[in-house]
Amino acid sequence: MTLSRPLRAAIVGTGGIAEVCHIPALRAEAHRVELVAAVDVDPRRLADFQARTGVRHGYTTVEEMLARRRPDLVHVCTPPAAHVDAVVASLAAGAWVLVEKPPCRSLAEFDRIEAAERPGGPYASVVYQHRFGSGARHAAELIRRGELGRPLVALCQTTWFRGPEYFDVPWRGRWSTEGGGPTLGHGIHQMDLLLALLGEWTEVSAMAGRLERAVETEDVSVASVRFASGALASVVNSVLSPDEVSRLRIDLTEATVEVTHLYGHRNADWRYTPAPSVVDAARPLAWASPSADVPSSHGAQLTLVLDAMERGERPPVSGDQGRETLELITALYRSALTGAVVRRDQLDPADPFYHRLHGDIPGWAPSGED
């Protein structure tokens, strides 16, 4: 895409994530992209958003915005049930897309998104910002080069707290509107970072529970994941944990690498511990933090999306790369709700979990419930 002018961007959905995360990211790239429009089905909420952010043009439908403003880039920040239609309509209109997590409610919906993309663009990139902080990219490169040895075992923890009032919002906690519980809506970030560091997974065994919140979905899940490398990982997702933390730890043959944070990390949040054999041999360590300290953020990812747009290339975490985390989550739900070990090659259109994360199991009740 040859740029003779700043790119035109639009935001669809004017809730908190749009204002807190997407607006600052766009402002940081104001020399390359201009926010020209916002869309929300609620006219009052839309007007308030425009007054606070200075966005000139407001619309209550995606279709009118696309026809009137013809944006180059659309940020989709709606509740999950509205993602796929907004993304597909934007791609059909020739706009690239940055879509909030979860990108959609099922692999079937994700495949609708992929089918709407075209070679050379437009493409849809999923907001998985944690893999784009400098600390994460540094760790991924060290692991890829074998600097830390062979991956053996990992712990992936998203233990957050969301009180009962959080689920008073009508679309939350329901299969039809949110798509899933904390496995899909919260733990997705750390699981994506896990995949960015360890690569392809092969099988999952999981359990889920609805232990405390009055929701249709789970409020906790745990899983064991095997990777193609042979490494094993334990994954925990919760919205019942007063001591909130996001943590990822990977033990390799020559070091442990760990990041502990909550909603975003910087270089200082990463810690490397050499194995005794490395220390005893007085080997030089090539694990120093990168010189730049780029926090994991929407801004870090937006920069890469804009770079890809300028080159006419597929952006990070789109296509197969954007799909892989949703595949892992689908397998986790399938295992938790059926009690079976799930392999990656089982997730095809003949599987009901390909279409809905609860697999159409009537009246699903987690283990331990009547």
Disulfide bonds with the S-S distance in Angstrom:
none
